[in-house]
Amino acid sequence: MKTMKGNTTRRLASVLLPALLATFTVGPLEAYELNLGTNMPPVDFHGFVSQGFLNSSKYNYLGNSSQGSFKFTEAALNASFNPFPRTRISAQAFTYDVGEAGNYDVVLDYAQAEYTFNDYLGIRAGRIRRPQGIYNDIQDVDVARTFVLLPQGIYDARWRDFYASLDGGEFFGTIPLQRAGSLTYEIYGGMVNPSLDGGAALQIRDSLPASGHLDSIDSAAEFGGQLWWNTPVDGLRFGVAGGVVPVFNFNTTIQIPGGSIHPNNRNEAVFQQYSAEYLWRAWTFQSELYFRDYYPESAAPDTHLLTWYGSAAYRFNKWFEAGGYYTEYYGDTHQSDNSLFYQKDAALALRCDVTEWWTFKIEGHYIRGTGLLEDTANNPVQNGNGWWMLDLKTTFSF
């Protein structure tokens, strides 16, 4: 135990000490601007790198966290420019490693072109960010939130390959409502391309018997939209989002005596999400409710997922913020009393903006249930008893 704690301390220091030295030895990090010539606007480059540390008291969650895990890394480089009036082109390369998900594969996170006809109508096409709720299309923007981990029932850090983007297009715009505020809408459609290193693959593998193997996950069409009502009360808005994946199919092989079988794994998925946000003085209040229903073509029963959270954060000054949230997740509402299918999480977080380009966060969780572990092999005994988790994260951005 002493050796393990010593190794953990040294690894933690290896992340934090360079950050401390950087604060005192270099100036502010700034975006890089590439000039294409006198007749073209410049291309703006931005990016970030984040390193986290996860340590849990009982279970392995988001990696081998019971021993202390540094497998919590994100990095991206993006570019954008406006070649013509009302036109914007942007792209981002992204890599991440969260436990067994990601494995530092470099992916094209988004590559999109958009044209805005007027305030009421615009069009965006390519590999686009998928709008859903408060955070889905800005999950990688660490400076946009107080917390290390967003409520994982909705914004699972392992599922970026499935939730963050799709290949297709969307219409968007804002409709004024005079004294009633305004409506902001986005309507999209396209193809999602899950990875064999992503969160969906991890969940599927965890559900297979020991003799099972995940061969592939098919690309899937998805259609949906989001609507925000920006109320006349300053800082208050309400949102609703929904969508459908008509056919989600993955291919597995199950070994049986004398050969193998290939089960029917075709499903339809339907989801809906409701959001509320209120920014008042130095406070930020947020709450969201999410439903997802799976309808398998096989004789397997339907599955109905429900999760929600409420959060509050307070900004004390330009460099310090604190917040907390409570969230509940039920992987199948038919088994809401089974601790293998639910997870209840109370979190407290502190955020320090050391400089304009360096952020450090520390967060503690008290959790009951194991519904989101998705790692049965490394958690052979699970129950509803409470357990603790500590998260640390530092982000450098430019």
N, C-alpha and C positions, 0 to 999 in steps of 0.2 A: 504493500500500500504506500509506503514511504517513497519507493522508487517511482510509482505511477504518479504521485502528486508532484514529485520533483520534476519529472519529464513534462507534466502539464504546465507547471510554472515556467520552465525554460521555453516551451513552445509559445506560451502566451507572451512572454517577454520579447520573443523574437518578432512578434507582430507589433507590439505596442512601442518598443523602444525606437525603431526606425521612424515611426510616426512622430514621436516626441522630438527626435533630432531634426526631422524635416521642418517642424514648426519654427525652429529657431535658426535654421541654416539657409532656408530658401524663402523667397517672397511668395506672394499670392500666385496661384496657378491661374492662367488665363487661357481662354479658348484660342485655338490656332485658326487663322484666317488665310485662305489661299486665294490670291487674286488671279483671275483668268484673263484679264485684259481690260482695257479701258471701256469696252462696250458691253461687258458682262459683269453682273454682280459677283462679289466674292463668295466663296464656299466656306461656311463656318463649320469647324470641327469641334466636337465636344466628346467627353468620355468620363469614365469613372472606373474605379476598382474598389471592391469591398472585401474585407476579410472578417469572418466571424468566428466565434467559439461557442460551442454548445456543451453544457454539462447537466445531466439529469441524475436524480437520486436513485432511480429504480429501473426504468426501462430505456431501451435504445430507441430514440425518437429522432427522425431526420438524420440518421447516421448512428454511429457507435457512441452515442452521447453519454452513456453510463460510465465510460472511461474518459470522457472529455474528448470532444471532436473538433478539429479545425477544418473539417470538410464542409465548409459553409462559405463559399467564395463566389463572387460575381464580378464580371468586368465587361465593359462595352466601349465601343468607339462608334460615334455617329457623325454624319455629315448632312448639311442641308443648304439649299440655296434657292433663290427666287429668280428664275431666268426671265420671266415675263410678269407683267402686272397681274395680280390675283392668282398667280401660279406658284406652287411650292413643290419642291422635290426633296425627299429626305430618305435616309437609309441608316441602318444600324447593324453592326456585327456584335454578337453577344456570346458569352460563354459563362457557364456556371457549374458548380459542383456542390450539391446538397446531399450528403450521405451517399446513397447509391445512385442518385439521379444526376443527370447532366454529364458527369465525367469529363468536364472541360471540352466537350465537343463545341467547336465554333460554328454558330449558325447565323443565318441571315434573319435577324429578329424582325425587321420590317424594311421594305423598300417600296415607297409609295409616291405617287404623283397626285396632286390635288389641284382643282381649279374651283374658285369661288365666283359664281355668277353675280351674287349679291348676298345680302345678309340672310335671305330666306332659303337659298339653295346653293349647295356646293357638291362636288363629286370627287371621290377619292378612289384610287385603284392601285392594284399591285399586291404586295404582301402588306396588309394593313393591320394596325392595332385593332383588336376586337373590343368595342365598348361594352362594358358591363359593370354597373355599380360605380362606387366612388374611386376604386383603386385598380381595376383590372388593366386598364391601358396605361397605367403609370406605376406598375409594380416595381420596375427597376429603378425608379427615381427615389432613392433613399431619403433625400432631403425633403421630400414632399410629405413625410409622415414622422410621427413621434416614435413609433415602435420598431423594434428589431424584427419581430414576426407579426405580420397582420393576422387576424383571426383565421386559423388554418382551415376551418371548415369551408370557407368561401375562397380564400386566397392562398391555397396550398403552394408552398415554395417549390415543391417537386413537380408541379403540373404545368410549368410555363409552356412546354411544347404543345400542350393541348388548348390552353386558355388564352395565351397572350396575343396570338395573331392568326390570320388566315389569308389564303390566296384568293382574292376576289375584289370586291368593290363595295362602296357605300355611298348613299346620299346623306347630306347633313345640312343643317341650317338652324336659324333662330327665328321664331315668329313672335312679334310683339303682341301683347294683350292689353295695351294701354295701362290702365290703373291696376290691372290684375297681374302685372309682371310680364313674363315672357315664357315661351316654350322652346327648348332646345331639343332637336331630334336627330337620331342617326338610325338609318335602315341599311342593313348589310346582308351580304350573301357571299359564299365562297367555299373553299375546301380547307379543312384542317389536316395537318400531317403529323400525327403522333410519332414520337421517336421510341425505339426499343430501349433507350436509356432514360426515358422520362417517367413521370409519375403514374400515368395510366398503365404503362407496362409493368411498373413495380406492383401496382395494385392487382393486376391480372395474375402475375406470377405468384403473388402471395395467396391468391384464392385457389390455385391449382393444387391437385394432390401431388405427393412426392414423385410420382411417375409421370407427371405432366410437364410439357415444354411449350413455351410461347414461341411460335414460329415467326409471326409477322402481325402487324396492325395495318389495316387498310386505311387509305385516305378517306375522309368522310365529308360529305356536303353539310353545310350548316347555314341556317337562315335565322335572322333575328333583328332586334332593334332595341333602342333605348330612348326614353323620353324623360326630360327633366323639366319640372315646373319651377322656374325662378320666381319666387313669390315677391310681392311688393315689400315685404319685410326684409330689410337689408341683412344679407348673410344667410337667409333661410331658403332652402330648396328641398324639393322632394323628387324622387326618381323612381321609374319602373322600367325594368328590362326583361326581355324574354326571348326565347329562341328554341329551335328544334334541330336535332341531328336525325334525319329520317332513317338512316341506316348506319350504324356503327358496328363494324365487323372486325374481329380478330381471329387469327388462325392458330390453333393449338393441336398438339399431338399428345395423346394419353396412351401410355404403354399398358397393355393388358396381357395376360397369359396367352401366348400363341400369336401375338401381333400387336397392332395399335389401332386406335380409333381417332377420328377427327370430329369432335362435337360441333353442333350448330351454335355459333357464338354471335349471331346477328341480333342487334338490339336497336330499338328506337329510344332516343333520349330527348326529354322535354324539360326545360328549366324556366324559372321565373325568379326575379329578384326585386326587392323593394328597398329603397334607400331614403334616408333623411339626414340632412346635415345643417347645422346652425353654427355660424361663426359670429361670436358676440364678444366684442372687446378683445381680450387676450385669450378667450376660451374657444375651443373647438369641440362641438358635440356631434357625434355620429352614431347611427344605428342602421343595421341592414338585416333583412330576412331573406333567406334563399331556399328554394325548393328545387329538387331535381328528381325526375321520375324515369325509371328504366322499364321498357316493355320488351322483354325477350321474345323472339319468334319461337323458341323452344318451349317445352312444357314447364320451364323454370318459372317461379312466381315473379310478379312485378316487384320492383324495389322502389321505395319512396324515401328520399333523403330530405332532411330538414336541418337547417342550421341558422343561427342568428347571433348577433352581438350588439352591445351598446358600449360606447367609449366616450371618454372626456379627456381633454388635454389642456394644459395652461402654460402659456409662454410668459415666464417671469421677466425676461429681458432678451436682448438680441442674441445671447449665447447659451441660455439655459431654458429647458422646457421639461415638464413632467406630465405623465398621463397614465391612464389605466383603462382596461376594458374587461368585460366579462362576456364569455361566449359559450354556447352549448351547440354540440353537433350530434346528430342522430343519423347514422348511416342507413338505417332502415327503421322507419317509424313503427313497423309491425313488431319490432324487438326493442322498443324504447327503454325497457327495464334491464336489458342485458348490457353489462359494462363492456363487453367486447364490441358493441355497436355504438356506444355513446362516448363522448369526451366533453368534460366541462372544465373550463380553463379561466382562471382569474389571473390577470397580468398587471404588473406595475412597471413603468419604464422611466428612465431619466435620459435626456438627450443633451449633449453639450456640443455646441457649434464652436469649436476651438478657433477656427479661422473661417473665412468665407468659403474655403475649399476643403476643409477637413471637419468631419463630424464623427463623434464618438457616442455610442449608446450602451447602456446597461439595462437589463430587463430580467425580472423574476416572474416565474409562473408557479401557481399551485393548481394541479390538474387531478381530476378524478375520471376514471374510465380510460380505455385504451382503443377507442374506435378509430383513431387516425394513425396508429403506429405503422400499419401495413408492412410489418417485418416480423412475421411469426417465428421464423427460424432463429432469430436473435432474441426473441422474447417468448420462450416456450411456456412460461407461466404468467397468466394475465388475470387481473381481478379489478374490482372497482375501488380498491384502496387508494388514498391520495398519494401523490408524489410531486416532487419539486423539479424545476428546471431553471437554469441560469443561462442567459444569452448575452454575449458581448458582440459588438460589431463596430468596425471603424471603416469609414468611406472617404476616399479622396476623389474629388471631381474637378473637372476643368471645362 
